[in-house]
Every structure is written in structure tokens, then in C-alpha cells.
Amino acid sequence: MNKRSEFSGRLGFILAAAGSAVGLGNIWRFPYLAAKYGGGLFVLIYIFFIVTFGYAIMSSEIALGRMTRLSPVGAYQKIDKRFGFVGVIAVLVAALIVPYYSVIGGWIFKYLVTYASGGYLEAASDSFFVDFITAPAEPVLWQIAFVLISAFVVFKGVKNGIEKINRVLMPALIVISLAIAFYGLTLPGAMDGLAYYLIPDFSRFSVEGVLAALGQMFYSLSLAMGIMITYGSYLSKEDNIDRSVRHIEIFDSGVAMLAGFMIIPAVFAFSGGSREALGAGPGLMFITLPKVFAAMDFSSLVGLGFFLMVLFAAVTSAISLLEVVVSTLCDRFGISRTKSVLWTTVFVIIMGMPSSLGNGIWSHITILDLPILDFFDFVTNAVLMPLGALFMSIMLGHFVPEEEMEKEMGLVKKGKKIFYRIMIKYVAPIFIVVILLSSVLSTFGIITL
């Protein structure tokens, strides 16, 4: 049995967990949804879900990991063998997400190098993004480069790899975000965009907006991916989970807000107030924003800073997903970290190729009428993640003694204990079913989110 690694302290754990939570969804999806569903109104709803439902699920996952000192499969089996399959779902989610996530990470890497070489006008051209992702080989090479960078960090281990890189990248991400946001707010018309982003518009309240905020919160915190269980297994018994989760949530929602400060005012000013310019998806990051940067002074520097920041966010998320798979292989089969990282890297590279080629020479191949990348995104985010979280909340709410979890989480006050029990027993399952149904229905166009 390999000796269990640990983070050097609570700060290292918080930065690593926050690094996992801060990903591409924070950078482009949160600002878009906030702009679409009432600005500050969406933010308020999102924060409400963060401190209630999100808090209960994240705390539970971290506590599960620390209580068992095992990765997801072993953790669930140790708590209750009947729910061992939930750990398998969690690892499967991570194993299926990281290949296609690495494809997008490769796109970001490509743009970063383009800006570093002074190609800001090239990046802003109408055909640059489409020509790149439809090329037969180049996107695969960038995907491989991204995987190798992330895998190297995981290979270095918990303290010397994951913790050390997050101690550097997360503060750097904040500094770059602040610099770009401040510069963007100096543009003519940007303050109108800021008002559009922050001032609650209660006339745009809708059920769809509430569902969008709930779903964004769930995915943004890296819930039901096995990440928080794995990272929790490296957390010292001396550290208080309750306080740590609060800090992670503040970090995650703070970066999401910063992303809005960076993107919405600048795009708003560039487009003359067009809401269509804030369209969701890769188009915002890879097509619209390069055009915005090209219209600014210091175009290369701003674009370079932005894609460097986005690459940091993508890498910190990718290493957490890789760590789930690597840790599971080490725990289940007793193999060394080196072998586990090697096998996982090869798997991720091979599994990512169809998602990459699905935009080009394999674009004619669809599954359930979805492109290959979109299919894997649907299976993991819309189906497996909510199912895993649902079974976890059922297990903890009805089959595990409440006192065990509350003690592990560091809950002392009676009010917090009552709140947690209500959330995990009754509220969380309802919310998760709503996420599951809304995600599936929106994927197939039955409802719009």
C-alpha cells in the first residue's frame, strides 16, 4: 500500500480545491449567464445556491475523502459497500471529462502562442478559429501538449506538483484578471456594460434563470467528479472542513465575478451594447474576444494576458481531474504514481482524439445527433454527475450516521448541524433531480437555458 500523501496545510488544500473549481465555466459561461438572466439578479441567485446546496455537497465530498483516506471508489465502498458504484461513477466522470477538456485546453494553448508571437490580427480574423479546429492534425498536437503539461504536474505529486503549481497559478490568475478587468473598464462605453452586468433586473426573473444558476453552481464547484473526495483524502485531520469550504466558495465565486468584469464591459463597449455579442460557447472566447482585443490598445499584451490566465484556469482543473484517475489506480491496484500517470496520460490522449477530430475530418460522426465532444459533455455533465451526486446525498442523508459526517466536517453549532441535515436529506436530492432533468431537456432543445 502506497503511503498517503497530504497537503502541507489548509492554504495548500484551499488553493488546490479552488484551482479545480476555477475552470473554463467560470471564465466564459458565468459572465454570459449573468448577462442573459438579469445581471446582479443572477449573481444573487447563484450565491444563494453556493452557500446552501453547494456548501452541503462540497463539504460532504471532502469529509468522505478525509474520513476514509481513499480515492472515490474505495471511499464509497468503505462507508457503505452498497454504494460502491457511486465511486465508480465519480471516477468515470473524471476519466471521460479530462480528454475532451484537454482538447479545449489545446485550443487555449494555441491562442496563447499566437498572441505571444504577435499574431493578434491573425487570431481576430473571421476564419482563424474554424480553420484551426477543423485542421486534420494540428488540434491533436496542441491537445497532446496540454495533456503532457498537466500530467507532469500530477507526476510530481501532491505537495511538489499539485499544491506547488496552484500556489503559483491561482494568485497569478487573480492578478492578471484584475489587470485586464481594470483596463477593460477604462474603455469608452464599458461602464454601461458594468451596470448591465451588476445591476439586478428583476423584470428578467425566470425559472430558466434559476435553473441556469443552479446548474452553473453545480458544475463550477467541481461537484460529483470525485475531485473533492480525492483532495479531501490528502487533507490533514487538523484542518477544519467547514471553514475551508467557505474559503473555496469565496475564491470560486470571486473569480467568476472577475471574469464578468473582464469580459462583459469590454464586449459591451466593442459591440455597442449588443447582447448577441455575449453569446455562450467557444465563440465568445475564441472568436468574439480576439476581435475585442484587436480593437484595443496593447492588443497583443491584453490577449496574451487573457489567454495566459485562461490556460492557468484550464490546467488547474485538468490536473485535478487527472489526479482522480491516478489516485484511484494507485489505491485500487497498488501501483506507483509514475506508472499510474503514464497509463492515464496515454488513455487521455487517445480518448481525446475523437473529440478533437470531431470538429474536422470526423465531423460527420454524431452520437444522439450530437458532435463527439458535445456527446461526452452531455453524458458526463448532464447525466453521470447529477446521478452520482443524487446517490451520494441519499447515502449520507439516510444510511450514514449524521454525527459521523458532522464531526468530520467540524460542525459544532446546533444550527449548522440542523441546516446540514435538512440540505443533505431533503433539499439536495430535489435540487439534483432538477439539475438532471433540466440538463437533459436543454441539451435536446426541449427547454432553453
C-alpha positions as CSV (number, residue, x, y, z in Angstrom):
1,M,0.0,0.0,0.0
2,N,1.4,3.4,-1.0
3,K,1.8,5.9,1.8
4,R,-1.0,8.6,1.7
5,S,0.3,12.0,0.7
6,E,-1.0,15.1,2.3
7,F,-1.2,18.8,1.5
8,S,1.2,20.9,3.6
9,G,-1.6,22.8,5.2
10,R,-5.1,24.3,4.8
11,L,-3.9,27.0,2.4
12,G,-2.4,24.5,0.1
13,F,-5.6,22.5,0.1
14,I,-7.8,25.6,-0.4
15,L,-5.8,26.7,-3.4
16,A,-5.8,23.3,-5.0
17,A,-9.5,22.8,-4.5
18,A,-10.2,26.4,-5.7
19,G,-7.9,25.7,-8.7
20,S,-10.1,22.7,-9.6
21,A,-13.3,24.7,-9.2
22,V,-12.0,27.7,-11.2
23,G,-12.1,26.5,-14.8
24,L,-13.4,27.4,-18.2
25,G,-17.0,27.5,-16.9
26,N,-16.1,30.5,-14.7
27,I,-14.4,32.3,-17.5
28,W,-17.0,32.4,-20.2
29,R,-20.1,30.7,-19.0
30,F,-20.8,32.6,-15.8
31,P,-20.5,36.1,-17.4
32,Y,-22.7,35.0,-20.3
33,L,-25.4,33.6,-18.0
34,A,-25.3,36.6,-15.7
35,A,-25.8,38.9,-18.6
36,K,-28.6,36.8,-20.0
37,Y,-30.6,36.3,-16.8
38,G,-30.7,39.7,-15.1
39,G,-27.2,40.6,-14.2
40,G,-27.0,41.1,-10.5
41,L,-30.2,39.1,-10.0
42,F,-28.4,36.0,-11.5
43,V,-25.4,36.7,-9.2
44,L,-27.6,36.8,-6.1
45,I,-29.4,33.5,-7.0
46,Y,-26.0,31.9,-7.8
47,I,-24.5,32.9,-4.5
48,F,-27.6,31.6,-2.6
49,F,-27.1,28.2,-4.2
50,I,-23.3,28.3,-3.5
51,V,-23.8,28.8,0.3
52,T,-26.6,26.3,0.7
53,F,-26.7,23.4,-1.7
54,G,-23.2,23.8,-2.9
55,Y,-21.8,24.0,0.6
56,A,-23.6,20.8,1.7
57,I,-22.4,18.7,-1.2
58,M,-18.8,20.0,-1.3
59,S,-18.4,19.6,2.5
60,S,-19.8,16.1,2.3
61,E,-17.4,15.0,-0.5
62,I,-14.3,16.5,1.3
63,A,-15.4,14.8,4.5
64,L,-15.8,11.5,2.8
65,G,-12.3,11.6,1.4
66,R,-10.7,12.6,4.7
67,M,-12.7,10.1,6.7
68,T,-11.6,7.2,4.6
69,R,-8.2,8.5,3.3
70,L,-9.1,6.9,0.0
71,S,-10.0,7.9,-3.6
72,P,-13.7,7.8,-4.7
73,V,-14.2,4.1,-5.3
74,G,-12.5,3.0,-2.1
75,A,-14.2,5.8,-0.1
76,Y,-17.7,4.8,-1.0
77,Q,-17.0,1.1,-0.5
78,K,-15.6,1.7,2.9
79,I,-18.6,3.8,4.0
80,D,-21.2,1.5,2.6
81,K,-20.5,-1.3,0.2
82,R,-24.0,-1.0,-1.3
83,F,-23.0,2.4,-2.7
84,G,-19.6,1.4,-4.1
85,F,-20.9,2.0,-7.6
86,V,-21.2,5.7,-6.8
87,G,-17.4,5.9,-6.6
88,V,-17.1,4.2,-9.9
89,I,-19.4,6.8,-11.4
90,A,-17.3,9.6,-10.0
91,V,-14.1,8.2,-11.4
92,L,-15.8,7.6,-14.8
93,V,-16.9,11.2,-14.9
94,A,-13.3,12.4,-14.4
95,A,-11.9,9.9,-16.9
96,L,-14.4,11.0,-19.6
97,I,-14.2,14.7,-18.9
98,V,-10.4,15.2,-19.0
99,P,-9.9,14.0,-22.6
100,Y,-12.3,16.5,-24.2
101,Y,-11.4,19.2,-21.7
102,S,-7.9,18.8,-22.9
103,V,-9.0,19.4,-26.4
104,I,-10.3,22.8,-25.4
105,G,-7.1,23.3,-23.3
106,G,-5.2,22.7,-26.5
107,W,-7.2,25.4,-28.3
108,I,-6.3,27.9,-25.5
109,F,-2.6,26.9,-25.7
110,K,-2.7,27.6,-29.4
111,Y,-4.2,31.1,-28.9
112,L,-1.6,31.9,-26.2
113,V,1.3,31.0,-28.5
114,T,-0.4,33.0,-31.3
115,Y,-0.6,36.1,-29.2
116,A,2.9,35.6,-27.8
117,S,4.2,35.6,-31.4
118,G,2.4,38.9,-32.2
119,G,-0.4,37.3,-34.2
120,Y,-3.3,39.2,-32.6
121,L,-4.7,40.3,-36.0
122,E,-4.5,36.7,-37.3
123,A,-6.4,35.5,-34.2
124,A,-9.1,38.1,-34.7
125,S,-9.7,37.1,-38.3
126,D,-13.1,35.5,-39.1
127,S,-11.7,32.2,-40.3
128,F,-8.9,31.6,-37.8
129,F,-10.8,29.5,-35.2
130,V,-12.7,27.4,-37.6
131,D,-9.7,26.8,-39.8
132,F,-7.7,25.7,-36.8
133,I,-10.2,23.3,-35.1
134,T,-11.1,21.7,-38.5
135,A,-7.5,21.0,-39.4
136,P,-6.7,17.3,-39.5
137,A,-3.7,17.1,-37.2
138,E,-2.8,20.5,-35.5
139,P,-5.6,20.5,-32.8
140,V,-4.5,17.0,-31.8
141,L,-0.9,18.1,-31.3
142,W,-2.0,21.1,-29.1
143,Q,-4.2,18.7,-27.1
144,I,-1.3,16.4,-26.5
145,A,0.9,19.3,-25.4
146,F,-1.8,20.4,-22.9
147,V,-2.1,16.9,-21.5
148,L,1.6,16.5,-21.1
149,I,1.9,19.7,-19.1
150,S,-1.0,18.7,-16.8
151,A,0.3,15.2,-16.4
152,F,3.8,16.4,-15.5
153,V,2.3,18.4,-12.6
154,V,0.4,15.3,-11.4
155,F,3.5,13.2,-11.8
156,K,5.3,15.5,-9.3
157,G,2.8,14.5,-6.6
158,V,0.5,16.2,-4.2
159,K,2.9,18.6,-2.4
160,N,5.6,19.1,-5.1
161,G,3.2,19.1,-8.0
162,I,-0.5,19.9,-7.4
163,E,0.0,22.1,-4.3
164,K,3.1,23.9,-5.6
165,I,1.6,24.8,-9.0
166,N,-1.6,26.1,-7.5
167,R,0.3,28.3,-5.1
168,V,1.8,30.0,-8.1
169,L,-1.0,29.9,-10.7
170,M,-4.0,30.9,-8.6
171,P,-2.5,34.1,-7.3
172,A,-1.2,34.8,-10.8
173,L,-4.6,34.2,-12.2
174,I,-6.2,36.8,-9.9
175,V,-3.5,39.4,-10.6
176,I,-3.9,39.0,-14.4
177,S,-7.7,39.1,-14.1
178,L,-7.6,42.3,-12.1
179,A,-5.3,43.9,-14.5
180,I,-7.4,43.1,-17.6
181,A,-10.6,44.0,-15.8
182,F,-9.2,47.4,-14.8
183,Y,-8.0,48.1,-18.3
184,G,-11.3,47.0,-19.8
185,L,-13.3,49.3,-17.6
186,T,-11.3,52.3,-19.0
187,L,-12.7,51.7,-22.5
188,P,-15.5,54.1,-23.8
189,G,-18.9,52.6,-23.0
190,A,-17.5,50.0,-20.6
191,M,-19.3,51.4,-17.6
192,D,-22.6,50.9,-19.3
193,G,-21.6,47.2,-19.7
194,L,-20.6,47.1,-16.0
195,A,-24.1,48.4,-15.0
196,Y,-25.7,45.9,-17.3
197,Y,-23.7,43.1,-15.6
198,L,-24.2,44.1,-11.9
199,I,-27.5,45.9,-11.5
200,P,-30.3,43.4,-10.8
201,D,-33.0,43.4,-13.4
202,F,-36.0,41.8,-11.6
203,S,-38.1,42.1,-14.7
204,R,-36.0,39.3,-16.3
205,F,-36.5,36.8,-13.4
206,S,-37.5,33.4,-14.8
207,V,-37.5,29.8,-13.9
208,E,-34.9,29.2,-16.7
209,G,-32.6,31.7,-14.9
210,V,-32.9,29.9,-11.6
211,L,-32.2,26.6,-13.3
212,A,-29.2,28.1,-15.1
213,A,-27.8,29.4,-11.8
214,L,-28.3,26.1,-10.1
215,G,-26.6,24.2,-12.9
216,Q,-23.7,26.7,-13.1
217,M,-23.1,26.4,-9.4
218,F,-23.1,22.6,-9.5
219,Y,-20.5,22.4,-12.3
220,S,-18.5,25.4,-11.2
221,L,-17.6,23.8,-7.8
222,S,-16.4,20.6,-9.4
223,L,-19.0,18.5,-7.6
224,A,-19.6,14.8,-8.2
225,M,-16.4,14.4,-10.2
226,G,-14.5,12.6,-7.4
227,I,-12.2,15.6,-7.2
228,M,-13.2,16.9,-3.7
229,I,-13.2,13.3,-2.3
230,T,-9.6,12.8,-3.7
231,Y,-8.3,16.1,-2.5
232,G,-10.1,15.6,0.9
233,S,-8.2,12.3,1.3
234,Y,-5.0,14.4,1.3
235,L,-6.3,16.9,3.9
236,S,-4.9,16.8,7.4
237,K,-7.2,15.9,10.2
238,E,-6.1,19.1,11.9
239,D,-7.8,21.3,9.3
240,N,-11.4,22.4,9.6
241,I,-13.5,21.4,6.6
242,D,-16.3,23.9,7.3
243,R,-14.0,26.9,7.2
244,S,-12.1,25.5,4.2
245,V,-15.2,25.1,2.1
246,R,-16.3,28.7,2.8
247,H,-12.9,29.9,1.5
248,I,-13.1,27.8,-1.6
249,E,-16.6,29.1,-2.4
250,I,-15.4,32.7,-1.9
251,F,-12.4,32.1,-4.2
252,D,-14.5,30.4,-6.9
253,S,-17.4,32.9,-7.0
254,G,-14.9,35.8,-6.8
255,V,-13.1,34.5,-9.9
256,A,-16.4,34.1,-11.7
257,M,-17.3,37.7,-10.8
258,L,-13.9,38.9,-12.0
259,A,-14.4,37.1,-15.3
260,G,-17.6,39.1,-15.7
261,F,-15.6,42.3,-15.0
262,M,-13.1,41.3,-17.7
263,I,-15.5,40.2,-20.4
264,I,-18.9,41.9,-20.3
265,P,-17.8,45.6,-20.2
266,A,-15.2,45.1,-22.9
267,V,-17.5,43.2,-25.2
268,F,-20.4,45.6,-24.4
269,A,-18.3,48.6,-25.4
270,F,-16.9,46.9,-28.5
271,S,-20.3,45.8,-29.8
272,G,-22.2,48.9,-28.9
273,G,-24.4,47.2,-26.3
274,S,-25.3,44.1,-28.3
275,R,-26.5,41.2,-26.2
276,E,-25.9,38.8,-29.1
277,A,-22.2,39.5,-28.8
278,L,-22.2,37.8,-25.4
279,G,-23.3,34.5,-26.9
280,A,-22.3,31.5,-25.0
281,G,-19.9,28.8,-26.0
282,P,-16.5,28.7,-27.7
283,G,-17.5,31.5,-30.0
284,L,-17.3,34.1,-27.1
285,M,-13.7,33.2,-26.1
286,F,-12.2,32.2,-29.4
287,I,-14.0,34.5,-31.9
288,T,-15.6,37.5,-30.2
289,L,-12.9,38.3,-27.6
290,P,-10.0,38.2,-30.1
291,K,-11.9,40.8,-32.1
292,V,-12.4,42.9,-29.0
293,F,-8.7,42.7,-28.1
294,A,-7.7,43.7,-31.7
295,A,-9.7,46.9,-31.3
296,M,-7.9,47.8,-28.1
297,D,-4.5,49.5,-27.5
298,F,-1.9,47.0,-26.4
299,S,-3.8,44.3,-28.3
300,S,-1.0,41.6,-28.1
301,L,-0.4,42.2,-24.4
302,V,-4.1,42.1,-23.4
303,G,-4.7,39.0,-25.5
304,L,-1.6,37.3,-24.2
305,G,-2.6,38.1,-20.6
306,F,-6.1,36.8,-21.1
307,F,-5.2,33.5,-22.6
308,L,-2.4,33.0,-20.1
309,M,-5.0,33.4,-17.4
310,V,-7.4,31.1,-19.1
311,L,-4.7,28.5,-19.6
312,F,-3.9,28.7,-15.9
313,A,-7.6,28.0,-15.1
314,A,-7.7,25.1,-17.6
315,V,-4.5,23.5,-16.3
316,T,-5.5,23.6,-12.6
317,S,-8.8,22.0,-13.5
318,A,-7.2,19.4,-15.7
319,I,-4.7,18.3,-13.1
320,S,-7.5,17.8,-10.5
321,L,-9.4,15.5,-13.0
322,L,-6.2,13.6,-13.8
323,E,-5.5,13.2,-10.1
324,V,-8.8,11.5,-9.5
325,V,-7.9,8.8,-12.0
326,V,-4.3,8.5,-11.0
327,S,-5.1,8.3,-7.3
328,T,-7.8,5.6,-8.0
329,L,-5.3,3.4,-9.9
330,C,-2.8,3.8,-7.1
331,D,-5.3,2.9,-4.4
332,R,-7.0,0.0,-6.2
333,F,-4.1,-1.7,-7.8
334,G,-1.2,-0.6,-5.6
335,I,0.9,0.6,-8.5
336,S,3.3,3.5,-8.3
337,R,2.3,7.1,-9.2
338,T,4.7,7.0,-12.1
339,K,3.0,4.1,-13.8
340,S,-0.4,5.4,-13.0
341,V,0.4,8.8,-14.5
342,L,1.8,7.1,-17.6
343,W,-1.2,4.9,-18.2
344,T,-3.6,7.8,-17.5
345,T,-1.8,10.1,-19.9
346,V,-1.9,7.6,-22.7
347,F,-5.6,7.0,-22.1
348,V,-6.4,10.7,-22.1
349,I,-4.5,11.4,-25.3
350,I,-6.2,8.5,-27.2
351,M,-9.7,9.3,-25.8
352,G,-9.3,13.0,-26.6
353,M,-8.5,12.4,-30.3
354,P,-12.1,11.7,-31.4
355,S,-13.4,14.9,-29.7
356,S,-10.6,16.8,-31.5
357,L,-11.2,15.2,-34.9
358,G,-14.9,15.5,-34.4
359,N,-14.6,19.2,-35.4
360,G,-12.8,18.3,-38.6
361,I,-12.4,15.0,-40.5
362,W,-14.8,13.2,-38.2
363,S,-17.4,16.0,-38.1
364,H,-19.8,13.7,-40.0
365,I,-19.9,11.4,-37.0
366,T,-22.6,12.1,-34.4
367,I,-24.0,10.3,-31.3
368,L,-27.6,11.0,-30.4
369,D,-27.3,13.8,-33.0
370,L,-24.5,15.4,-31.0
371,P,-20.9,16.0,-32.2
372,I,-18.4,13.7,-30.4
373,L,-17.2,16.4,-28.0
374,D,-20.7,17.5,-27.2
375,F,-21.8,13.9,-26.6
376,F,-19.1,13.3,-23.9
377,D,-20.0,16.6,-22.3
378,F,-23.7,15.6,-22.2
379,V,-23.0,12.1,-20.8
380,T,-20.7,13.4,-18.0
381,N,-22.3,16.8,-17.1
382,A,-26.0,16.2,-17.8
383,V,-26.3,12.5,-16.7
384,L,-23.5,10.9,-14.7
385,M,-22.6,13.9,-12.4
386,P,-26.2,14.5,-11.2
387,L,-26.7,10.8,-10.8
388,G,-23.6,10.4,-8.7
389,A,-24.5,13.4,-6.5
390,L,-28.0,12.1,-6.1
391,F,-26.9,8.7,-4.8
392,M,-24.3,10.3,-2.5
393,S,-26.9,12.6,-0.9
394,I,-29.2,9.6,-0.4
395,M,-26.4,7.6,1.2
396,L,-25.3,10.3,3.5
397,G,-28.7,11.5,4.3
398,H,-30.3,8.2,5.1
399,F,-27.7,5.4,5.6
400,V,-24.7,7.1,7.3
401,P,-25.0,8.3,11.0
402,E,-25.3,12.0,10.9
403,E,-22.9,12.5,13.8
404,E,-20.0,10.9,11.9
405,M,-20.2,13.4,9.0
406,E,-20.8,16.4,11.2
407,K,-17.8,15.6,13.4
408,E,-15.6,15.1,10.3
409,M,-16.8,18.4,8.9
410,G,-16.2,20.3,12.1
411,L,-19.8,21.3,12.7
412,V,-20.2,22.4,16.3
413,K,-23.2,24.7,16.4
414,K,-26.6,23.2,16.6
415,G,-28.0,25.5,13.9
416,K,-25.3,24.4,11.4
417,K,-26.0,20.7,12.1
418,I,-29.7,21.2,11.5
419,F,-29.1,23.1,8.3
420,Y,-26.7,20.4,7.0
421,R,-29.2,17.6,7.8
422,I,-32.0,19.3,6.0
423,M,-29.9,20.1,3.0
424,I,-28.4,16.7,2.5
425,K,-31.5,14.7,3.4
426,Y,-34.2,16.6,1.6
427,V,-33.1,19.7,-0.3
428,A,-30.1,18.3,-2.2
429,P,-31.9,15.4,-3.7
430,I,-34.6,17.7,-5.1
431,F,-32.1,20.1,-6.5
432,I,-30.1,17.4,-8.1
433,V,-33.1,15.9,-9.8
434,V,-34.0,19.3,-11.1
435,I,-30.4,19.7,-12.5
436,L,-30.6,16.3,-14.1
437,L,-33.9,16.9,-15.8
438,S,-33.1,20.5,-16.9
439,S,-29.7,19.5,-18.3
440,V,-31.1,16.6,-20.4
441,L,-34.1,18.7,-21.6
442,S,-31.9,21.7,-22.5
443,T,-29.3,19.5,-24.4
444,F,-32.0,18.3,-26.7
445,G,-33.6,21.7,-27.1
446,I,-36.8,21.0,-25.2
447,I,-36.1,23.9,-22.9
448,T,-33.7,26.8,-23.3
449,L,-31.1,27.7,-20.7
